[in-house]
Amino acid sequence: MPPKKLPKKTHIARRGVIYSLILCSAILLLGGVGFWLLDPNVHTIPEGLWLAFTTAATVGYGDMVPSTHASRVFAVIVVLLGLAVLSLATASLAAIFVEKDVEEGEELQIEHQLMREIRHLREEVQSLRLDIQREKSGRP
C-alpha cells in the first residue's frame, strides 16, 4: 500500500492568490465608490464599479470617462493601483501552474530514486539470504 501524502496547503493558498484577489476586489470596490462620489456622470455604484474596472485594467472602452478634475486624478490613482494589483494577481496565478509542473517533476525524480534504492535493497537482501543458506549448508 503506498504511503499517504501529508496534507499540504493548496497551490492557491500557498501562492497568495486569495490575498491578491481580495486586494484586487477591494481596490475595485473602493474605486467604484470613489468614482460614484467624485464624478457627477456616475449615477450608480455599479456604474462606478464598471468605470473602476475599465480604468484599473486600462481597457478604457470610452462608454464612461471621468469628467471632473478630481475624478481624473482619482483615475490616475486607480490605474496605478490597478496595474500593480492585477499584475500581482496574474503573477500569482501563473506561479501556481509553474510550481505545479516543477513539483510533479520533482516527485517523479524522487519516485525513480526510491525505486532504484528499493531494487538495490532487494538485491542485497537476496544476496544475504544466499550467504545464510551457504553458511547453513557448510559451503563457502
C-alpha positions in Angstrom: 0.0 0.0 0.0 1.5 3.4 -1.0 2.2 5.8 1.8 -0.3 8.6 2.3 0.8 12.0 1.3 0.7 14.6 4.1 -1.9 17.2 3.5 -0.4 20.4 2.3 -1.8 23.8 1.5 -3.4 24.1 -1.8 -1.4 25.9 -4.5 -3.8 28.8 -4.4 -3.4 29.3 -0.7 0.3 28.9 -0.8 0.9 31.3 -3.6 -1.2 34.1 -2.0 -3.7 34.2 -4.9 -6.6 34.5 -2.4 -4.9 37.6 -0.9 -4.3 39.1 -4.3 -7.9 38.6 -5.4 -9.1 40.1 -2.1 -6.8 43.1 -2.6 -7.9 43.4 -6.2 -11.6 43.3 -5.2 -11.1 45.9 -2.5 -9.3 48.3 -4.9 -12.1 47.9 -7.5 -14.8 48.3 -4.8 -13.1 51.4 -3.4 -12.5 52.7 -6.9 -16.2 52.2 -7.8 -17.4 54.0 -4.7 -14.8 56.8 -5.3 -15.9 57.4 -8.9 -19.6 57.3 -7.7 -18.8 60.0 -5.1 -16.5 62.2 -7.2 -18.0 62.1 -10.7 -21.5 63.5 -11.3 -21.8 61.5 -14.5 -21.6 58.2 -12.5 -25.1 57.8 -11.2 -24.9 54.3 -9.5 -22.3 52.3 -7.7 -22.4 49.6 -10.5 -21.5 52.3 -13.0 -18.7 53.4 -10.7 -17.5 49.8 -10.4 -17.6 49.5 -14.2 -15.6 52.7 -14.6 -13.1 51.5 -11.9 -12.6 48.1 -13.6 -12.1 49.6 -17.1 -9.8 52.2 -15.7 -7.8 49.8 -13.5 -7.5 47.3 -16.3 -6.5 50.1 -18.7 -9.2 49.0 -21.1 -11.0 52.3 -21.5 -14.0 51.4 -23.6 -15.0 55.0 -23.8 -18.6 54.5 -22.7 -17.8 56.2 -19.4 -14.9 58.6 -18.7 -14.0 60.7 -15.7 -15.5 64.1 -16.2 -14.1 66.2 -13.3 -10.6 67.1 -12.3 -11.0 65.2 -9.0 -12.3 62.1 -10.8 -9.4 62.3 -13.3 -6.8 62.5 -10.5 -8.6 59.6 -8.9 -8.5 57.7 -12.2 -4.7 58.0 -12.2 -4.5 56.5 -8.7 -6.9 53.7 -9.8 -4.8 53.0 -12.9 -1.5 52.8 -10.8 -3.1 50.6 -8.1 -4.9 48.5 -10.7 -1.8 47.8 -12.7 0.1 46.8 -9.6 -2.6 44.6 -8.1 -3.8 43.0 -11.4 -0.2 42.2 -12.2 0.3 40.7 -8.8 -2.8 38.5 -9.2 -1.8 37.4 -12.7 1.7 36.6 -11.5 0.4 34.6 -8.5 -1.9 32.6 -10.8 0.9 31.9 -13.2 3.2 30.8 -10.4 0.6 28.1 -9.5 1.0 26.4 -12.8 4.8 26.7 -12.9 5.1 25.4 -9.4 2.7 22.5 -10.1 4.8 21.4 -13.1 8.1 21.7 -11.1 6.6 19.7 -8.1 5.4 17.0 -10.4 8.8 16.7 -12.0 10.5 16.6 -8.6 8.1 14.0 -7.4 8.8 11.8 -10.4 12.5 12.2 -9.8 12.2 11.2 -6.1 10.0 8.3 -7.1 12.6 7.0 -9.5 15.4 7.4 -6.9 13.3 5.5 -4.3 12.5 2.7 -6.8 16.3 2.3 -7.6 17.0 2.2 -3.8 14.3 -0.5 -3.3 15.7 -2.6 -6.1 19.2 -2.3 -4.6 17.9 -3.3 -1.2 16.1 -6.3 -2.6 19.3 -7.4 -4.4 21.2 -7.0 -1.1 18.6 -9.0 0.9 18.7 -11.8 -1.8 22.5 -11.8 -1.5 22.3 -12.1 2.3 19.8 -14.9 2.1 22.1 -16.8 -0.2 25.0 -16.2 2.2 22.9 -17.5 5.1 21.9 -20.6 3.1 25.6 -21.3 2.2 26.6 -20.9 5.9 23.8 -23.4 7.0 24.8 -25.9 4.3 28.5 -25.6 5.2 29.5 -24.5 1.7 31.9 -21.5 1.2 
